Amino acid sequence: MTELIVHVPRITHRLNYTLDLVFGRLLGLNYRLVTDASKLEESINPVLVYGNEPIGDFPFIRSSDLLFSREIHMQHLQPMPLGGIKGIFPVFHAQSAMPFDPFAAAFYVVSRYEEYLPFVADHHGRFEARSSVLYELGLLEKPVVNLWANMLGEMLEQRFPGLKTTKPAYRFIPTYDIDIAWAYSHKGFYRTVLSALSDLARGDRQNLSERISVLQGRQNDPYDTYDYQLDLQKKYGLQPIYFFLFSEYGPFDKNNPVSNLNFAALIRRLADYAKAGIHPSYNTFTDKARLHSEINGLSEVLHQPVKMSRQHFLRLRLPETYHYLIDLDITDDYTMGYASAPGFRAGITIPFPYYDLDHDVPTTLTVHPFMIMDGTLRDYLNFGPEAAIDKAIPIIESVKNNGGDMITLWHNESLSDKKRWTGWRKVYEKIIESALE
């Protein structure tokens, strides 16, 4: 494979991380960094210069300061048009082969730099989609880091005909969050009685009648959609990942009791057919002790270490939450997405190592961005089934066209096809079929 020589003024952790992401992971290029300009003329390999000034006739990209700095401070993000999309970190140099710094732009978005800066959180303490630069630029539903990398790859292929880039392999990965394993069953005596009394107090006779029918065994629990999920696995050859909320009861944590033997049996049953991870409870994003307890509890049920995680309510605070996960030996996190909007929170379709801006180093935690969630389409955007399908398919096609992992987030409740989720099985199956075409 042809090796690309990249001349830089100096090598930093940020630079190494970003070039590996762009050249190695997104473009499939073999490259080497050099800082000695005197040897470039002797090179028989393609050469790219990235820095403040060009060298000879080699293609040159003017750099911003972001990748050569250690500080975290507000950046001046002046958007610029780039033929259908936009770029950030524009550069003003007549000889620059690109009108913006694609490496700084990629690092800013993937590192979630803006989430380290002051922001107004939503009512769950989350960084909101509307606060992101990609939302402001109308780019949230486009994998802009892939697209910026592709623009760079096309420029290099034009300058060096022997240099060939490749896109990442495409995969579809369905994931499920089990927030409430059953609507009525296996809740324990006191919770069952209190819930029934609540139905009566609200005058919700339909819910009370359904609750009694399920508890008497005359009707299946509406949230018990697990046979259907297993049928989908067989029908489509899926390899899903399950994330189980395994915590004590609380205002936002209403899964079945962790001591319930039926709940433990369900977890082990699903884990026989799929990968399993922890769905840390509402307050764990800033509570390491509770997070530790829940990971250990689930590990005991599974009889194996827990390595994958997705935060309940997608509550993520950088860098604290990821520091906790790393300390507790979680290797893969699937929280990277927004509750309120579909698309690409980190602007990219592939898993990537979390870069700890506080310590200015890459880490051992791999971040897996998801693109589409059932609750986003139904509860935040108020879409019906047809509108949800129309929103999802272009995002799926974007991932297919650029390579990477198309990750969906669904819940057992939304597959019930009942009440507010009537018609949503069709949505999910259409998304699966589109993702696998």
N, C-alpha and C positions, 0 to 999 in steps of 0.2 A: 504493500500500500504506500502511495506517495505521502511523504511527510511534509507538513506545512511548517515552515519556520516563522515564528512570531517574535518580532523584535519589540521589546518593551523597555522603558527607561529603568524600571526596577520591578522586582517581583514581590507581591504582597499576598496575604491569605485571600483577600477579596478577589484579587485578579486570578489567582490559581483556581479558585472555586468557580468563578464565572466562565473562564475559558474552558474548563472541563465540562461545565453544563452545556455551553453553546457548541463548542467544537466537538467534544467527545460524545455527549449524550444526545444532542439534537441533530447534529450534522454527520456524525459517524466518521469524523476525520482524525487522523493520526497527526499530532502536532508536537512542537517542541519550543519552549521559550528560550530566548537568548537576550542578553543585555549588551553584548560586545558588537558594536556596529562594524568594526573593522573586518570581520569575517564574512559579512553578508555577500560581498561581491564574489567571493569564492564559492558560494553555495550553488549547488546544482538543483536544489529543491525550490519550490515556490516560497516566496517570502512576503509576509504582511508586516507592515510597520504600524504599531499602535502607540501613540504618544503625542507629544506636543508639536513636533516638527517632522516633515518627511525626510527620508534618507534615499538619495539617488532617485531612480525611476520606479522603485518598488511601490505597489499600491499601499496607500496610507490612510488610516482612519484617525482623525483627531480625537484625542481622549478628553473627557471631562476629568474632574479631580476625584470622583466618587470612589473609584477602585484603588486609589493611591492614598486614601485617608483612613483613619481609624475612628474618627468622631461620628456621632449621630446628631445631625442637626437638620433644620428645615431646608429642603431643596427647592430651588426655583425651577418648577416643571413647566417650561414653555412648550405647549404642544405644537406640532408641525405636521402638515399633511404628507402622507407617503403613499399616494396612489390607492385610495380606498380605505386605508387605515390611518393612524396617526402615530407619531413617535414622540418621545420625550428626550430630554438632554440634547437639544440641537447644538451643533457645532458650527463655527463660522471660520472656515478655512478653505480657500479656493482649491486647494489640492486634495482635500479630503474626499475619499472615494464614496463616502456616505454622508448625508447631511445631518446625521445625528450619531450619538455614541450608542451603538446597539448593546454593548457590553454593560455600560452603566445602567441603561434602561432595563435590561434583563435582570441585573442584580437588584435594582431598586424594587421591582415588582415581586420577584421570587423570594427575596429575603424578608418580605413584608415590612420593609423599612418604615413605611408610613404608619404601621401599627405600633411602632416604638415612640412615635411623636405624640404630642397631646391631641386628643380627639374627644368628641362628645359621644359617649356610649349610649346604646339603646337601653330599654328598661330591664334587660337581662344582663347588662354590663358588657355587651359585645360590641366589637368594632362592626359598624353597620355597612352594608353594601353601598349605600348612598354617600358614605364618607370616603370611598376609595377613588383614586385618580382614574382608574379604568371605568368606573361608573360615570364619572364626570365627563370623560371623553367619549362615552358611548361605545366602549370597547369591552365591556365586561363579558359579553357573549362571544368574544373572539379570543382564541389562544394567541395573544399578541407576541408572547416571547417566542413561540414557534415561528410565527410569521416574520418577526424581526430576524430570527436566525436564518430563515429561508432566504430572505433578501440578501443577507450577507453571503450565504452559500452560492446564490446565483451570481453575485459579483465576482466571487473567487473562481467559479467555474468558467466565467467569461474571460478572466485574465489568465487563467491557467487551465487550458483544455484537458490536461492529463489528470486534473484533480476532480474527483467525483464525490459528491455528498450523498448520504442516505438518510432517510427518515426513520424514526423509531418504529418498531413493530407495533401494530395495533392489537389491543385486547379489550374485551368487554368484561367488566367485573361488577356483578350485582352485589350490593351489600344490604343487610337488614339490621335495623335497630329494634331490639325487643324491649320497648319501654314498659309495656303492660302485657304480660304473656297471655292472660285471659281477662275477659271483661267481667266475668262473674265468678268463675270457678276458682277454687283453691286460694281464696283470699283470707281464710280464717274466720272464726265465728263472729268476733266483734266487728270487724270491718264489713262483713256481710250484713249483719243486722243494722249497723249504722247507715250503710248504703241503701238498704231497703227503706229505712225510715226517711232518708233524704228523698227518695223517690216519692214517697207519700206526701212529704211536706211540700214538694214542688208540684204535686198533682200529676206526676208523670206516670200514669197508669200503664202506658205501653212499655216503658222501661221496666217497671216492676213486674209486669206479666212475663216479659222475656226473661228477666232474672230468675223468677220462680220456675219457669219451664226448663231453663238450663240446669238449675240446681236439682231439679227432680229427674233430670236425665231424659226429658222429653224433647229436647232441642240441643243442637250443638252450640257451644259457646261461639259468639260471632267473631272473636279475636283468634279462635283456634283455626288458623288458615295454614297450618304446617304441612298437612298432607298435600294441599294444593301447591305449596312452595316446592315440596319434594317432587311432585309431578312435573312442575316446570323444569326442575333440574334435569330430570330424565328426558323430557321431551326435547329440550334445547341444548343439552350437554353443558349446563351452566356449572360454574365453580364459584359459588357465592361465599361471602364472609358474614358471619353473624356477630353482632355486638350486643351483649347482655347487660342491662341495668341490674346490678347486683348490690343493692344498698338497703339501708333501713328506710322505712316509710317516712315521707316528708311531703310538704306542699307541692313540690314539683317532681317528686320521686314516688311513683305509685305502683311500682311493679309488685308482683307477688312476693310474699315473705321469703327471705333468703333461706330460712329453715325448712321451707315446705319441700317435702320429698318429691312431689309431682313436678315442681319447678326444677329441681336438680335433675330429675329424670329427663325432662324436656331438653335441658341444656346438653346433657350427654348424648341424647338421641340426635339432636341437630348437629352436634360436633362430630358424630360418626360419618356424616355426609358432607361436611363443609368445615372451613376454618372458623375458629371462634376467638373473639376478643372481648375486652371489657368495655362497657359503656359507662364511664365514671359519672357518678351522680352530680346533681345540680351544683353543689358548692365545692366540689373537688378541684375546680380550676384554680382555686387559691388555698386549698387545704390538703397538704401533702399527706398528713397522717390518715385522713379519711380515705384518700386515694389508695394509699398503701394497704389499708385494711380490705378494701373492696377487691383489689387485685389478688391479694392472698386468698380471700374467700372464694372467688371464682376459680382460682388455681386448684384449690382443694377439691372442688366439685369435678373439675375436668381431669384431675390427676396428672396435670402437666403445667409447666410454666405458661403464664399469659404474656404474650409479646406484642399484641396488637390492641389498639385503643381508638375510641372515638368519644369525645366529650358529649354528655347529655346536654341538650339545648344548644349544642355547638358552642358552648361557653369556653372561650380560649383567650387567655391573656398572655401576651408575649412580653418578656421571655419566661415568666414564672411557670406557666403550665407545662411548657416543654422541658424546663429544667427538672421539674418533678418527675415527668415521664422518663427522662433519661436516667435519673438517679434510681428509679424503680425498675430499671432494665426493660422498659418498653422499647422496642426497636422500630415499630411502624405505627404511625398515627394517621387517621382518616378523617380528621375534623375539618380540614382545610376546604371550606366552602361557606356560603352564606345561607342563612335561613330565609331571608327576604327576597332573594333574587337568584335565578339559575346562572350558570356561567363559570368563569374561570377566575377565582379569587386571587390565585397566584399567577394568572396569565399563561399557564403552561399545562400541557397534557400528560406529562410524565412524572413519576415519583422523583423526588429530589432530596438530598440531605438538607436537614434544617441547618441554616447558618445562624449561629448565635452572635448577633451584633454586639451584645454587651461584652463578650469576651473576644470578639473578632476572630472567630474560628468556626469551621464547619464541625458538625457533630455526628454522632452515630445514629441519630434518629432520622428515619426516612419518612418524609411527608408525602401522603398520597391524596392529591386533590380530588374531590368529587364534583360533579357538574350539575346533576339534577336530583331534586328531592321531591317526594310526593307532597309534603306539607307546604313547600314553597309554591307549587302550582295551585294547590287547592285552597290553602288558608291565607297565604300572603297575597297572591295574585288574583284570588277568587275566580280561577278558571274552571269551566266545566270540562268534561272529558275531551271533547273535540279540540277546544282551544289549548288544552294541555299538550295534546299530541302535536299540534302545530308549532308550539313553542319548543318542544323537546327535539324534534327531528333535525332542525338546522344545527343545533348544538352537537348532536350525534355525528352529523355529516362533517362538521368542522374537525372533530377528533379523528374520524376516519381519514380525512384528506391530509392531515398533518402527522398522523401516527400518534401512539401513546395509549393511555388507558382511559377508556370511557367508563367512569364509575357512577353508578346510581345509588341512591339512598332511599330505601323503602321501609315500611313498617308492616307488621302482621295485621294491624287494624285496618289499614287502607286497602288490604286485599280481601276484606270481608264482603265487599260488593253490597253493603247494606247501609241504610240511613244516609249520612252525608257522603259516604264513599260509594254509593250506587253508581255503577258504570265505570269504576276505576280499575277493575280487573282488565277491561279492554285496553285502557290506557297503558297499563304495565306490559301487557303482552305485545302491544304494538311497539312500545319502546324496545323490548327485547328483540322482536323481529327486525326492527330497523337497525339495531346495533349489531345484529349478527348477519345481516345481508351481505 
